[in-house]
């Protein structure tokens, strides 16, 4: 029965490719040529307005560089902005904040640090993030200490880690003394140590987590460091989105995961360990799912686990998305198939640059066929790629029919009678991929 189905399937594909029906024996009628000549003569006699219009080629779809890819977003703040940037470039976005920010007004440690600095002014104040500095000033104002805090900061050496922090400082009516071009805390530390910090009081606004290397170096050099914990990262109240993201990474349903803070990266690894998914997660991020970080500090928890990362030269969301827009398409596999250019992306393919969404089962089979391009893959092996298909090989036929429909060009996948299916590689490509 399978043999007859395969033969019928092959004949149907050939008919669709040739554009006209065949006789039951599979050969075209001998008088086809005469019919074509007679038909052409009849068309020539028609008035121009009566002639059938020539079929127009389908226009290529307009898509962004990330079309067909799914990207996970772990950010707690500015997630909407990052998601919008990804969407505009065609990506499908899965948002799962790995952390949440404790409201500033509920942080007793910040209040205590603020009072201490008002009572005993620092010599230097280091602002690390714009949201943190603004939050500190707003919280102090809410507690009735806003003017006193600003008065204290006007008389100290104020260092800003980057341009956004400078903007927040100036918006508060203050002026920064210096800001590193690299936006790196390492450069801030080098400047302070070069100036000499022995006996000096330094206020350090934290950005969600302690900075042990930074703080220890200053204290070892004789500085009195006052930590200002403006906001604190904590696990999200709803862990379901994070768990779904972890499952998607392990299943390779995501093409990339973005990280905008080191605590978020560490939190995701911690949650995976709690769920017994750490090893599968590490394997996926090492080999198949791209880890994209906004900067080197953010990447540290991942790199400590041996996970390769990509980062933009400028530590901003826009450049981060640009890196993804260049990196993910470069990882897509492209094949010359049946006279077409087939590019396999995360949840879609490009056929001659036309975006064609493909169902998950179809993508699973297409990836199996592309692992050894041009080689025949048996029904049994294809069945093994389908989730929940059991042992019924009819599931392969159903999924294959849907895949061919999604591709829009049935001849891209060839039925090999009694054996299975293969990508219909162009003859020159057969040699190239023969030893894959």
BASE-549764 format. One record per residue (C-alpha): residue in one letter; x, y, z. Coordinates in nm, 3 decimals. Last residue first. Example, Ala and Ser with C-alpha at 12.3 -4.5 7.8 and 13.67 -1.06 7.14 Angstrom:
@residuo = S; X = 1.367; Y = -0.106; Z = 0.714
@residuo = A; X = 1.230; Y = -0.450; Z = 0.780
END
This chain:
@residuo = X; X = 2.840; Y = 1.512; Z = 0.405
@residuo = X; X = 3.035; Y = 1.316; Z = 0.141
@residuo = X; X = 2.800; Y = 1.378; Z = -0.151
@residuo = X; X = 2.725; Y = 1.736; Z = -0.052
@residuo = X; X = 2.935; Y = 1.903; Z = -0.320
@residuo = X; X = 2.869; Y = 1.632; Z = -0.579
@residuo = X; X = 2.492; Y = 1.658; Z = -0.537
@residuo = X; X = 2.527; Y = 2.036; Z = -0.553
@residuo = X; X = 2.617; Y = 2.027; Z = -0.922
@residuo = X; X = 2.309; Y = 1.815; Z = -0.997
@residuo = X; X = 2.066; Y = 2.048; Z = -0.813
@residuo = X; X = 1.950; Y = 1.900; Z = -0.486
@residuo = X; X = 1.603; Y = 1.746; Z = -0.471
@residuo = X; X = 1.599; Y = 1.712; Z = -0.093
@residuo = X; X = 1.525; Y = 1.348; Z = -0.016
@residuo = X; X = 1.234; Y = 1.124; Z = 0.081
@residuo = X; X = 1.175; Y = 0.759; Z = 0.167
@residuo = X; X = 1.293; Y = 0.421; Z = 0.036
@residuo = X; X = 1.020; Y = 0.220; Z = -0.136
@residuo = X; X = 0.977; Y = 0.490; Z = -0.402
@residuo = X; X = 1.201; Y = 0.794; Z = -0.355
@residuo = X; X = 0.975; Y = 1.095; Z = -0.308
@residuo = X; X = 1.154; Y = 1.421; Z = -0.386
@residuo = X; X = 1.135; Y = 1.737; Z = -0.179
@residuo = X; X = 1.182; Y = 2.069; Z = -0.361
@residuo = X; X = 0.934; Y = 1.939; Z = -0.621
@residuo = X; X = 0.637; Y = 2.047; Z = -0.410
@residuo = X; X = 0.708; Y = 2.421; Z = -0.453
@residuo = X; X = 0.486; Y = 2.627; Z = -0.220
@residuo = X; X = 0.705; Y = 2.542; Z = 0.078
@residuo = X; X = 0.401; Y = 2.532; Z = 0.305
@residuo = X; X = 0.219; Y = 2.293; Z = 0.072
@residuo = X; X = 0.522; Y = 2.067; Z = 0.060
@residuo = X; X = 0.543; Y = 2.069; Z = 0.439
@residuo = X; X = 0.172; Y = 1.995; Z = 0.475
@residuo = X; X = 0.202; Y = 1.694; Z = 0.246
@residuo = X; X = 0.511; Y = 1.579; Z = 0.434
@residuo = X; X = 0.332; Y = 1.607; Z = 0.769
@residuo = X; X = 0.046; Y = 1.391; Z = 0.643
@residuo = X; X = 0.278; Y = 1.136; Z = 0.484
@residuo = X; X = 0.493; Y = 1.121; Z = 0.798
@residuo = X; X = 0.187; Y = 1.073; Z = 1.019
@residuo = X; X = 0.091; Y = 0.782; Z = 0.793
@residuo = X; X = 0.404; Y = 0.617; Z = 0.932
@residuo = X; X = 0.211; Y = 0.532; Z = 1.250
@residuo = X; X = 0.459; Y = 0.436; Z = 1.519
@residuo = X; X = 0.399; Y = 0.713; Z = 1.772
@residuo = X; X = 0.376; Y = 1.063; Z = 1.624
@residuo = X; X = 0.410; Y = 1.240; Z = 1.959
@residuo = X; X = 0.682; Y = 1.476; Z = 1.841
@residuo = X; X = 0.789; Y = 1.410; Z = 1.481
@residuo = X; X = 1.162; Y = 1.352; Z = 1.431
@residuo = X; X = 1.136; Y = 0.975; Z = 1.482
@residuo = X; X = 0.881; Y = 0.953; Z = 1.200
@residuo = X; X = 1.145; Y = 1.094; Z = 0.967
@residuo = X; X = 1.375; Y = 0.805; Z = 1.056
@residuo = X; X = 1.097; Y = 0.551; Z = 0.997
@residuo = X; X = 1.000; Y = 0.712; Z = 0.668
@residuo = X; X = 1.355; Y = 0.676; Z = 0.547
@residuo = X; X = 1.586; Y = 0.967; Z = 0.467
@residuo = X; X = 1.740; Y = 0.959; Z = 0.120
@residuo = X; X = 2.054; Y = 1.161; Z = 0.071
@residuo = X; X = 2.040; Y = 1.487; Z = -0.123
@residuo = X; X = 2.143; Y = 1.699; Z = 0.172
@residuo = X; X = 2.266; Y = 1.499; Z = 0.470
@residuo = X; X = 2.150; Y = 1.709; Z = 0.766
@residuo = X; X = 1.907; Y = 1.883; Z = 0.532
@residuo = X; X = 1.650; Y = 1.602; Z = 0.527
@residuo = X; X = 1.638; Y = 1.592; Z = 0.908
@residuo = X; X = 1.606; Y = 1.971; Z = 0.918
@residuo = X; X = 1.315; Y = 1.951; Z = 0.677
@residuo = X; X = 1.149; Y = 1.684; Z = 0.890
@residuo = X; X = 1.165; Y = 1.897; Z = 1.205
@residuo = X; X = 1.056; Y = 2.206; Z = 1.012
@residuo = X; X = 0.751; Y = 2.019; Z = 0.883
@residuo = X; X = 0.653; Y = 1.909; Z = 1.232
@residuo = X; X = 0.692; Y = 2.267; Z = 1.358
@residuo = X; X = 0.470; Y = 2.413; Z = 1.083
@residuo = X; X = 0.649; Y = 2.611; Z = 0.806
@residuo = X; X = 0.632; Y = 2.984; Z = 0.736
@residuo = X; X = 0.744; Y = 3.069; Z = 0.378
@residuo = X; X = 0.946; Y = 3.387; Z = 0.326
@residuo = X; X = 1.030; Y = 3.453; Z = -0.039
@residuo = X; X = 1.406; Y = 3.497; Z = -0.089
@residuo = X; X = 1.418; Y = 3.232; Z = -0.365
@residuo = X; X = 1.244; Y = 3.000; Z = -0.119
@residuo = X; X = 1.319; Y = 3.137; Z = 0.227
@residuo = X; X = 1.229; Y = 2.902; Z = 0.508
@residuo = X; X = 1.039; Y = 2.935; Z = 0.833
@residuo = X; X = 1.054; Y = 2.841; Z = 1.202
@residuo = X; X = 1.429; Y = 2.876; Z = 1.266
@residuo = X; X = 1.572; Y = 2.938; Z = 0.921
@residuo = X; X = 1.635; Y = 2.706; Z = 0.625
@residuo = X; X = 1.739; Y = 2.884; Z = 0.305
@residuo = X; X = 1.632; Y = 2.720; Z = -0.023
@residuo = X; X = 1.752; Y = 2.873; Z = -0.350
@residuo = X; X = 1.556; Y = 2.725; Z = -0.636
@residuo = X; X = 1.648; Y = 2.520; Z = -0.944
@residuo = X; X = 1.527; Y = 2.199; Z = -0.783
@residuo = X; X = 1.727; Y = 2.269; Z = -0.466
@residuo = X; X = 2.035; Y = 2.490; Z = -0.435
@residuo = X; X = 2.092; Y = 2.482; Z = -0.057
@residuo = X; X = 2.126; Y = 2.740; Z = 0.220
@residuo = X; X = 2.182; Y = 2.673; Z = 0.588
@residuo = X; X = 2.110; Y = 2.958; Z = 0.830
@residuo = X; X = 2.400; Y = 3.056; Z = 1.056
@residuo = X; X = 2.475; Y = 3.378; Z = 0.867
@residuo = X; X = 2.109; Y = 3.475; Z = 0.901
@residuo = X; X = 2.146; Y = 3.456; Z = 1.282
@residuo = X; X = 2.466; Y = 3.661; Z = 1.311
@residuo = X; X = 2.391; Y = 3.977; Z = 1.113
@residuo = X; X = 2.047; Y = 4.061; Z = 1.250
@residuo = X; X = 2.157; Y = 3.937; Z = 1.594
@residuo = X; X = 2.445; Y = 4.186; Z = 1.593
@residuo = X; X = 2.206; Y = 4.460; Z = 1.484
@residuo = X; X = 1.976; Y = 4.373; Z = 1.774
@residuo = X; X = 2.264; Y = 4.422; Z = 2.018
@residuo = X; X = 2.361; Y = 4.746; Z = 1.839
@residuo = X; X = 2.012; Y = 4.883; Z = 1.910
@residuo = X; X = 2.001; Y = 4.757; Z = 2.270
@residuo = X; X = 2.323; Y = 4.934; Z = 2.370
@residuo = X; X = 2.671; Y = 4.830; Z = 2.483
@residuo = X; X = 2.861; Y = 4.954; Z = 2.178
@residuo = X; X = 3.090; Y = 4.693; Z = 2.024
@residuo = X; X = 2.800; Y = 4.449; Z = 2.017
@residuo = X; X = 2.823; Y = 4.113; Z = 2.192
@residuo = X; X = 2.817; Y = 3.747; Z = 2.087
@residuo = X; X = 2.843; Y = 3.465; Z = 2.339
@residuo = X; X = 3.006; Y = 3.124; Z = 2.374
@residuo = X; X = 2.892; Y = 2.924; Z = 2.679
@residuo = X; X = 3.177; Y = 2.771; Z = 2.879
@residuo = X; X = 3.002; Y = 2.798; Z = 3.216
@residuo = X; X = 3.208; Y = 3.102; Z = 3.321
@residuo = X; X = 3.122; Y = 3.246; Z = 2.980
@residuo = X; X = 2.756; Y = 3.249; Z = 3.076
@residuo = X; X = 2.804; Y = 3.423; Z = 3.412
@residuo = X; X = 3.045; Y = 3.676; Z = 3.247
@residuo = X; X = 2.830; Y = 3.775; Z = 2.948
@residuo = X; X = 2.655; Y = 4.067; Z = 3.119
@residuo = X; X = 2.993; Y = 4.217; Z = 3.208
@residuo = X; X = 3.108; Y = 4.181; Z = 2.846
@residuo = X; X = 2.814; Y = 4.370; Z = 2.693
@residuo = X; X = 2.457; Y = 4.353; Z = 2.562
@residuo = X; X = 2.469; Y = 3.975; Z = 2.550
@residuo = X; X = 2.356; Y = 3.740; Z = 2.272
@residuo = X; X = 2.350; Y = 3.367; Z = 2.348
@residuo = X; X = 2.287; Y = 3.177; Z = 2.022
@residuo = X; X = 2.102; Y = 2.846; Z = 2.044
@residuo = X; X = 2.259; Y = 2.543; Z = 1.873
@residuo = X; X = 2.596; Y = 2.435; Z = 2.010
@residuo = X; X = 2.699; Y = 2.585; Z = 2.342
@residuo = X; X = 2.356; Y = 2.726; Z = 2.429
@residuo = X; X = 2.189; Y = 2.389; Z = 2.368
@residuo = X; X = 2.454; Y = 2.196; Z = 2.561
@residuo = X; X = 2.434; Y = 2.439; Z = 2.853
@residuo = X; X = 2.056; Y = 2.407; Z = 2.866
@residuo = X; X = 2.067; Y = 2.026; Z = 2.851
@residuo = X; X = 2.321; Y = 2.029; Z = 3.140
@residuo = X; X = 2.126; Y = 2.278; Z = 3.352
@residuo = X; X = 1.782; Y = 2.125; Z = 3.310
@residuo = X; X = 1.729; Y = 1.966; Z = 3.652
@residuo = X; X = 1.458; Y = 2.220; Z = 3.738
@residuo = X; X = 1.666; Y = 2.390; Z = 4.009
@residuo = X; X = 1.968; Y = 2.391; Z = 3.776
@residuo = X; X = 1.765; Y = 2.560; Z = 3.503
@residuo = X; X = 1.649; Y = 2.821; Z = 3.753
@residuo = X; X = 2.007; Y = 2.895; Z = 3.853
@residuo = X; X = 2.120; Y = 2.928; Z = 3.491
@residuo = X; X = 1.835; Y = 3.171; Z = 3.423
@residuo = X; X = 1.919; Y = 3.370; Z = 3.737
@residuo = X; X = 2.286; Y = 3.401; Z = 3.642
@residuo = X; X = 2.196; Y = 3.541; Z = 3.299
@residuo = X; X = 1.944; Y = 3.780; Z = 3.452
@residuo = X; X = 2.196; Y = 3.890; Z = 3.715
@residuo = X; X = 2.453; Y = 3.963; Z = 3.441
@residuo = X; X = 2.223; Y = 4.207; Z = 3.267
@residuo = X; X = 2.092; Y = 4.262; Z = 2.914
@residuo = X; X = 2.069; Y = 3.901; Z = 2.800
@residuo = X; X = 1.923; Y = 3.790; Z = 2.467
@residuo = X; X = 1.839; Y = 3.431; Z = 2.376
@residuo = X; X = 1.876; Y = 3.301; Z = 2.021
@residuo = X; X = 1.728; Y = 3.051; Z = 1.775
@residuo = X; X = 1.452; Y = 2.929; Z = 2.002
@residuo = X; X = 1.259; Y = 2.605; Z = 1.951
@residuo = X; X = 1.584; Y = 2.417; Z = 2.015
@residuo = X; X = 1.400; Y = 2.185; Z = 2.258
@residuo = X; X = 1.637; Y = 2.285; Z = 2.540
@residuo = X; X = 1.589; Y = 2.652; Z = 2.454
@residuo = X; X = 1.211; Y = 2.619; Z = 2.436
@residuo = X; X = 1.193; Y = 2.436; Z = 2.769
@residuo = X; X = 1.401; Y = 2.710; Z = 2.931
@residuo = X; X = 1.173; Y = 2.976; Z = 2.782
@residuo = X; X = 0.865; Y = 2.797; Z = 2.910
@residuo = X; X = 1.020; Y = 2.776; Z = 3.257
@residuo = X; X = 1.095; Y = 3.147; Z = 3.250
@residuo = X; X = 0.735; Y = 3.224; Z = 3.148
@residuo = X; X = 0.601; Y = 3.001; Z = 3.431
@residuo = X; X = 0.817; Y = 3.156; Z = 3.705
@residuo = X; X = 0.561; Y = 3.418; Z = 3.810
@residuo = X; X = 0.694; Y = 3.624; Z = 4.103
@residuo = X; X = 1.016; Y = 3.684; Z = 3.914
@residuo = X; X = 1.340; Y = 3.608; Z = 4.099
@residuo = X; X = 1.494; Y = 3.913; Z = 4.271
@residuo = X; X = 1.717; Y = 4.195; Z = 4.149
@residuo = X; X = 1.773; Y = 4.485; Z = 4.382
@residuo = X; X = 1.741; Y = 4.856; Z = 4.329
@residuo = X; X = 1.934; Y = 5.154; Z = 4.460
@residuo = X; X = 2.184; Y = 4.953; Z = 4.664
@residuo = X; X = 2.420; Y = 5.241; Z = 4.762
@residuo = X; X = 2.742; Y = 5.087; Z = 4.892
@residuo = X; X = 2.969; Y = 5.311; Z = 5.101
@residuo = X; X = 3.338; Y = 5.246; Z = 5.031
@residuo = X; X = 3.605; Y = 5.377; Z = 5.270
@residuo = X; X = 3.917; Y = 5.358; Z = 5.053
@residuo = X; X = 4.252; Y = 5.213; Z = 5.165
@residuo = X; X = 4.380; Y = 5.049; Z = 4.846
@residuo = X; X = 4.241; Y = 4.712; Z = 4.958
@residuo = X; X = 3.904; Y = 4.884; Z = 4.999
@residuo = X; X = 3.912; Y = 5.006; Z = 4.641
@residuo = X; X = 4.015; Y = 4.667; Z = 4.502
@residuo = X; X = 3.753; Y = 4.488; Z = 4.714
@residuo = X; X = 3.476; Y = 4.714; Z = 4.587
@residuo = X; X = 3.554; Y = 4.665; Z = 4.219
@residuo = X; X = 3.606; Y = 4.291; Z = 4.247
@residuo = X; X = 3.293; Y = 4.252; Z = 4.462
@residuo = X; X = 3.054; Y = 4.459; Z = 4.249
@residuo = X; X = 2.728; Y = 4.373; Z = 4.425
@residuo = X; X = 2.409; Y = 4.325; Z = 4.223
@residuo = X; X = 2.126; Y = 4.538; Z = 4.089
@residuo = X; X = 2.323; Y = 4.833; Z = 3.962
@residuo = X; X = 2.511; Y = 4.956; Z = 4.266
@residuo = X; X = 2.563; Y = 5.325; Z = 4.337
@residuo = X; X = 2.911; Y = 5.353; Z = 4.488
@residuo = X; X = 2.982; Y = 5.629; Z = 4.741
@residuo = X; X = 3.356; Y = 5.672; Z = 4.798
@residuo = X; X = 3.515; Y = 5.808; Z = 5.118
@residuo = X; X = 3.888; Y = 5.877; Z = 5.080
@residuo = X; X = 4.151; Y = 5.762; Z = 5.329
@residuo = X; X = 4.359; Y = 5.592; Z = 5.059
@residuo = X; X = 4.192; Y = 5.647; Z = 4.724
@residuo = X; X = 4.481; Y = 5.745; Z = 4.499
@residuo = X; X = 4.426; Y = 5.920; Z = 4.168
@residuo = X; X = 4.556; Y = 5.617; Z = 3.977
@residuo = X; X = 4.333; Y = 5.389; Z = 4.185
@residuo = X; X = 4.029; Y = 5.601; Z = 4.101
@residuo = X; X = 4.112; Y = 5.616; Z = 3.731
@residuo = X; X = 4.174; Y = 5.240; Z = 3.705
@residuo = X; X = 3.845; Y = 5.167; Z = 3.885
@residuo = X; X = 3.650; Y = 5.384; Z = 3.642
@residuo = X; X = 3.822; Y = 5.208; Z = 3.352
@residuo = X; X = 3.718; Y = 4.870; Z = 3.493
@residuo = X; X = 3.365; Y = 5.001; Z = 3.538
@residuo = X; X = 3.344; Y = 5.023; Z = 3.161
@residuo = X; X = 3.154; Y = 5.282; Z = 2.961
@residuo = X; X = 3.454; Y = 5.265; Z = 2.722
@residuo = X; X = 3.476; Y = 5.643; Z = 2.687
@residuo = X; X = 3.493; Y = 5.674; Z = 3.065
@residuo = X; X = 3.297; Y = 5.958; Z = 3.231
@residuo = X; X = 3.438; Y = 6.250; Z = 3.431
@residuo = X; X = 3.348; Y = 6.528; Z = 3.677
@residuo = X; X = 2.972; Y = 6.497; Z = 3.634
@residuo = X; X = 2.750; Y = 6.801; Z = 3.671
@residuo = X; X = 2.435; Y = 6.822; Z = 3.882
@residuo = X; X = 2.090; Y = 6.971; Z = 3.820
@residuo = X; X = 1.907; Y = 6.639; Z = 3.849
@residuo = X; X = 1.870; Y = 6.625; Z = 3.469
@residuo = X; X = 2.248; Y = 6.663; Z = 3.453
@residuo = X; X = 2.301; Y = 6.345; Z = 3.652
@residuo = X; X = 2.043; Y = 6.152; Z = 3.448
@residuo = X; X = 2.206; Y = 6.259; Z = 3.121
@residuo = X; X = 2.551; Y = 6.163; Z = 3.249
@residuo = X; X = 2.409; Y = 5.821; Z = 3.340
@residuo = X; X = 2.294; Y = 5.778; Z = 2.982
@residuo = X; X = 2.639; Y = 5.880; Z = 2.856
@residuo = X; X = 2.831; Y = 5.620; Z = 3.058
@residuo = X; X = 2.983; Y = 5.524; Z = 3.394
@residuo = X; X = 2.936; Y = 5.867; Z = 3.553
@residuo = X; X = 3.184; Y = 6.002; Z = 3.810
@residuo = X; X = 3.090; Y = 6.279; Z = 4.057
@residuo = X; X = 3.374; Y = 6.439; Z = 4.256
@residuo = X; X = 3.184; Y = 6.587; Z = 4.551
@residuo = X; X = 3.025; Y = 6.921; Z = 4.646
@residuo = X; X = 2.713; Y = 6.899; Z = 4.438
@residuo = X; X = 2.647; Y = 6.548; Z = 4.573
@residuo = X; X = 2.584; Y = 6.678; Z = 4.926
@residuo = X; X = 2.336; Y = 6.941; Z = 4.808
@residuo = X; X = 2.160; Y = 6.680; Z = 4.594
@residuo = X; X = 2.118; Y = 6.455; Z = 4.899
@residuo = X; X = 1.987; Y = 6.737; Z = 5.119
@residuo = X; X = 1.737; Y = 6.844; Z = 4.854
@residuo = X; X = 1.598; Y = 6.491; Z = 4.816
@residuo = X; X = 1.581; Y = 6.394; Z = 5.185
@residuo = X; X = 1.204; Y = 6.403; Z = 5.236
@residuo = X; X = 1.154; Y = 6.026; Z = 5.198
@residuo = X; X = 0.996; Y = 6.074; Z = 4.857
@residuo = X; X = 1.282; Y = 6.302; Z = 4.753
@residuo = X; X = 1.531; Y = 6.035; Z = 4.854
@residuo = X; X = 1.339; Y = 5.780; Z = 4.645
@residuo = X; X = 1.336; Y = 6.013; Z = 4.345
@residuo = X; X = 1.711; Y = 6.084; Z = 4.375
@residuo = X; X = 1.795; Y = 5.714; Z = 4.408
@residuo = X; X = 1.560; Y = 5.616; Z = 4.127
@residuo = X; X = 1.719; Y = 5.869; Z = 3.893
@residuo = X; X = 2.064; Y = 5.730; Z = 3.978
@residuo = X; X = 1.951; Y = 5.371; Z = 3.932
@residuo = X; X = 1.766; Y = 5.431; Z = 3.607
@residuo = X; X = 2.070; Y = 5.611; Z = 3.466
@residuo = X; X = 2.314; Y = 5.340; Z = 3.569
@residuo = X; X = 2.659; Y = 5.333; Z = 3.735
@residuo = X; X = 2.684; Y = 5.657; Z = 3.934
@residuo = X; X = 3.013; Y = 5.683; Z = 4.128
@residuo = X; X = 3.033; Y = 5.937; Z = 4.412
@residuo = X; X = 3.367; Y = 6.069; Z = 4.536
@residuo = X; X = 3.470; Y = 6.255; Z = 4.853
@residuo = X; X = 3.166; Y = 6.130; Z = 5.042
@residuo = X; X = 2.962; Y = 6.343; Z = 5.285
@residuo = X; X = 2.900; Y = 6.210; Z = 5.637
@residuo = X; X = 2.547; Y = 6.289; Z = 5.756
@residuo = X; X = 2.402; Y = 6.304; Z = 5.404
@residuo = X; X = 2.599; Y = 5.993; Z = 5.306
@residuo = X; X = 2.471; Y = 5.798; Z = 5.610
@residuo = X; X = 2.111; Y = 5.907; Z = 5.552
@residuo = X; X = 2.125; Y = 5.784; Z = 5.191
@residuo = X; X = 2.283; Y = 5.453; Z = 5.291
@residuo = X; X = 2.007; Y = 5.389; Z = 5.548
@residuo = X; X = 1.732; Y = 5.474; Z = 5.300
@residuo = X; X = 1.888; Y = 5.247; Z = 5.036
@residuo = X; X = 1.909; Y = 4.962; Z = 5.287
@residuo = X; X = 1.539; Y = 5.003; Z = 5.377
@residuo = X; X = 1.432; Y = 4.919; Z = 5.022
@residuo = X; X = 1.054; Y = 4.936; Z = 4.991
@residuo = X; X = 1.050; Y = 5.278; Z = 4.824
@residuo = X; X = 1.287; Y = 5.147; Z = 4.557
@residuo = X; X = 1.053; Y = 4.880; Z = 4.427
@residuo = X; X = 1.239; Y = 4.546; Z = 4.398
@residuo = X; X = 1.330; Y = 4.483; Z = 4.036
@residuo = X; X = 1.226; Y = 4.156; Z = 3.877
@residuo = X; X = 1.433; Y = 3.877; Z = 3.730
@residuo = X; X = 1.439; Y = 3.622; Z = 3.445
@residuo = X; X = 1.182; Y = 3.817; Z = 3.247
@residuo = X; X = 1.036; Y = 3.575; Z = 2.990
@residuo = X; X = 0.952; Y = 3.731; Z = 2.656
@residuo = X; X = 0.935; Y = 3.509; Z = 2.346
@residuo = X; X = 0.980; Y = 3.720; Z = 2.033
@residuo = X; X = 0.919; Y = 3.631; Z = 1.667
@residuo = X; X = 1.171; Y = 3.823; Z = 1.460
@residuo = X; X = 1.096; Y = 4.038; Z = 1.155
@residuo = X; X = 1.336; Y = 4.327; Z = 1.201
@residuo = X; X = 1.064; Y = 4.548; Z = 1.344
@residuo = X; X = 0.978; Y = 4.269; Z = 1.587
@residuo = X; X = 1.333; Y = 4.267; Z = 1.727
@residuo = X; X = 1.335; Y = 4.642; Z = 1.789
@residuo = X; X = 0.988; Y = 4.621; Z = 1.945
@residuo = X; X = 1.099; Y = 4.340; Z = 2.177
@residuo = X; X = 1.399; Y = 4.543; Z = 2.292
@residuo = X; X = 1.181; Y = 4.844; Z = 2.370
@residuo = X; X = 0.919; Y = 4.633; Z = 2.543
@residuo = X; X = 1.188; Y = 4.460; Z = 2.751
@residuo = X; X = 1.321; Y = 4.795; Z = 2.870
@residuo = X; X = 1.326; Y = 4.652; Z = 3.222
@residuo = X; X = 1.300; Y = 4.283; Z = 3.314
@residuo = X; X = 1.514; Y = 4.152; Z = 3.031
@residuo = X; X = 1.514; Y = 3.779; Z = 2.947
@residuo = X; X = 1.416; Y = 3.814; Z = 2.580
@residuo = X; X = 1.404; Y = 3.495; Z = 2.371
@residuo = X; X = 1.441; Y = 3.520; Z = 1.993
@residuo = X; X = 1.254; Y = 3.322; Z = 1.728
@residuo = X; X = 1.381; Y = 3.337; Z = 1.368
@residuo = X; X = 1.182; Y = 3.326; Z = 1.043
@residuo = X; X = 1.227; Y = 3.696; Z = 0.975
@residuo = X; X = 1.538; Y = 3.826; Z = 1.152
@residuo = X; X = 1.684; Y = 4.013; Z = 0.853
@residuo = X; X = 1.350; Y = 4.180; Z = 0.786
@residuo = X; X = 1.094; Y = 4.069; Z = 0.531
@residuo = X; X = 0.944; Y = 4.193; Z = 0.207
@residuo = X; X = 0.783; Y = 3.905; Z = 0.023
@residuo = X; X = 0.899; Y = 3.834; Z = -0.327
@residuo = X; X = 0.637; Y = 3.903; Z = -0.585
@residuo = X; X = 0.471; Y = 3.608; Z = -0.747
@residuo = X; X = 0.552; Y = 3.587; Z = -1.118
@residuo = X; X = 0.272; Y = 3.715; Z = -1.333
@residuo = X; X = 0.074; Y = 3.478; Z = -1.548
@residuo = X; X = 0.042; Y = 3.606; Z = -1.903
@residuo = X; X = -0.305; Y = 3.741; Z = -1.966
@residuo = X; X = -0.529; Y = 3.530; Z = -2.186
@residuo = X; X = -0.586; Y = 3.679; Z = -2.529
@residuo = X; X = -0.923; Y = 3.837; Z = -2.584
@residuo = X; X = -0.799; Y = 4.197; Z = -2.573
@residuo = X; X = -0.532; Y = 4.118; Z = -2.831
@residuo = X; X = -0.793; Y = 3.972; Z = -3.067
@residuo = X; X = -0.765; Y = 3.596; Z = -3.102
@residuo = X; X = -0.617; Y = 3.447; Z = -3.419
@residuo = X; X = -0.276; Y = 3.395; Z = -3.255
@residuo = X; X = -0.443; Y = 3.206; Z = -2.971
@residuo = X; X = -0.599; Y = 2.961; Z = -3.221
@residuo = X; X = -0.262; Y = 2.909; Z = -3.389
@residuo = X; X = -0.101; Y = 2.842; Z = -3.051
@residuo = X; X = -0.366; Y = 2.582; Z = -2.969
@residuo = X; X = -0.309; Y = 2.404; Z = -3.299
@residuo = X; X = 0.068; Y = 2.396; Z = -3.238
@residuo = X; X = 0.022; Y = 2.270; Z = -2.882
@residuo = X; X = -0.223; Y = 2.005; Z = -2.993
@residuo = X; X = 0.024; Y = 1.887; Z = -3.260
@residuo = X; X = 0.301; Y = 1.855; Z = -2.999
@residuo = X; X = 0.079; Y = 1.668; Z = -2.756
@residuo = X; X = -0.001; Y = 1.410; Z = -3.028
@residuo = X; X = 0.215; Y = 1.143; Z = -2.866
@residuo = X; X = 0.013; Y = 1.155; Z = -2.544
@residuo = X; X = 0.231; Y = 1.197; Z = -2.236
@residuo = X; X = 0.363; Y = 0.890; Z = -2.062
@residuo = X; X = 0.272; Y = 0.781; Z = -1.705
@residuo = X; X = 0.074; Y = 0.479; Z = -1.808
@residuo = X; X = -0.246; Y = 0.637; Z = -1.677
@residuo = X; X = -0.191; Y = 0.928; Z = -1.916
@residuo = X; X = -0.034; Y = 1.246; Z = -1.783
@residuo = X; X = -0.179; Y = 1.579; Z = -1.678
@residuo = X; X = -0.026; Y = 1.921; Z = -1.754
@residuo = X; X = 0.190; Y = 2.181; Z = -1.565
@residuo = X; X = 0.515; Y = 1.986; Z = -1.572
@residuo = X; X = 0.592; Y = 2.047; Z = -1.201
@residuo = X; X = 0.239; Y = 1.981; Z = -1.079
@residuo = X; X = 0.222; Y = 1.664; Z = -1.288
@residuo = X; X = 0.559; Y = 1.550; Z = -1.157
@residuo = X; X = 0.441; Y = 1.603; Z = -0.800
@residuo = X; X = 0.124; Y = 1.405; Z = -0.866
@residuo = X; X = 0.325; Y = 1.121; Z = -1.022
@residuo = X; X = 0.555; Y = 1.102; Z = -0.720
@residuo = X; X = 0.264; Y = 1.094; Z = -0.476
@residuo = X; X = 0.088; Y = 0.825; Z = -0.678
@residuo = X; X = 0.405; Y = 0.615; Z = -0.679
@residuo = X; X = 0.455; Y = 0.670; Z = -0.304
@residuo = X; X = 0.095; Y = 0.579; Z = -0.229
@residuo = X; X = 0.126; Y = 0.263; Z = -0.442
@residuo = X; X = 0.445; Y = 0.161; Z = -0.258
@residuo = X; X = 0.288; Y = 0.237; Z = 0.083
@residuo = X; X = 0.000; Y = 0.000; Z = 0.000
END
